[in-house]
């Protein structure tokens, strides 16, 4: 079983999204997708006249912002993905982290309703896969008292993968991590990541992805991949990241 984490940017690339779902037609009963949608949430908040701020890379999520964040992620973004999946002949089902058996709690008072995953139960995923569904899980979670939370999509994907004991693939818009000459780096670990970061080879947005993947590998105790949609059905493609 595998978990694929989609960035919200895929929602803005219909051709790539179509190609991804076409590649999943024959493996849907082994695949779970977790997605974000930060840019879409930002659009909804801006349209509503609400000022959105970030703290250490996380969107501060006051209670009054949550209807728009939930609507953007669990609603619009999730249903855009469902629409594309249906168009390619797949039977998707839209879920939150709650249906995946994951409970959340507030990460800190300063971040508002930003959540962290803390409790894992069996959930519905295994049964849904057996019934031929493709689970599409938004990064919206719920607490024990029903309060809703905005969870970082990378963290949500790690939690789902841990709960399912599944492999994890972070999808990006390039083939993987590239070296200084633009060639794919097939494997990375803590030492090589540190060296390439100091040399300026891994930087900016890719550095964030690589560090997130490294943390995921440590948490899951297995290697994690970063790659494009072309890497979905090719276990040796992309960049393998381990401790």
Helices and strands as residue ranges (DSSP letters): E 2-6, G 8-12, H 14-24, G 28-30, E 31-35, H 38-47, E 54-55, E 58-59, G 63-65, H 66-70, I 71-77, H 78-87, E 92-95, E 102-106, G 109-111, E 114-120, H 125-130, E 134-138, E 140-142, E 148-151, H 153-164, E 167-171, E 187-188, H 190-198, H 204-220, E 224-227, G 229-231, E 239-241
